[in-house]
Amino acid sequence: MQVAEQLIPELAAKAGRNAYRTTLKQTGAVTVKASNGQMVERKRDGSFTVIKSLAVDKRVKPGTVLKRIS
């Protein structure tokens, strides 16, 4: 049982990545993600657009809804 419990973090991470990929493939939607100090919009075809650079000490509370300013 302890061996199985040790696998939970790895399985959860893998499930999250698979859900992300599946969502992009099925809906054709874009996702917004923080990557290397930048907020990027990723598209279904794998391309991405940098929306803005983030401050190093910028913290966002989980569940915060962000809106893009056009």
N, C-alpha and C positions, 0 to 999 in steps of 0.2 A: 504494500500500500504506500509506503514512504517513497518508493521509486516512482510510482505513478504520480504522486503529488509533486515531485521535483520536476516533472515534465510539464506541469500546468503553465508556467510562464512562457515556455517555448511554444506550446500549442496555442495559447492565446494570441501571441504575436503573429504566428502563422495564419491563424483564422482572421485576424484584423487585416493583414496584407491581402489575403484572398478576397475578403469582402470589399476592400477598396478597389481591387482590379475588376471584380465582377460588376460592381456598380458602374464603373466607367464603361465597361463593355456593353452592358445591357441598356443603359440610359443615354449614353453619349454625353452625359453631363460633364461639367468641369468641377474640380475640387480646388479648394484653396488651402494651402499648407505653408507652414514656416519651414524654410530649408536654408541652412548656412547663413543665418542672419537676414534673410529676405523673405517677404511674403510672396509666394508664387501661385499662379493659377495653372493647374495642369489639365490638359485636354485629353480626350479619348485617344488621339493618335500618338500620344507621348510627348507632344510639344508642350512648352510651358512659357508663360509670360511673367516677368517680374513685375509685381504690382507696386511694391515699395520696399525700401530697406528698413529693417527694424533696429531699434536701439538695443544695445547689448543687454541692458538691465530691464527691458520691457517685460512685464509680467501680465498675463491675461488670465482671469479666473475661468476655470472650466465652465462651459455652458454660455459664455458671453457671445452674443450675436454681433458680428461685425458686418458693416455695410460698406460697399465700395463707393467711393465718391467719383463720379464720372467727370 
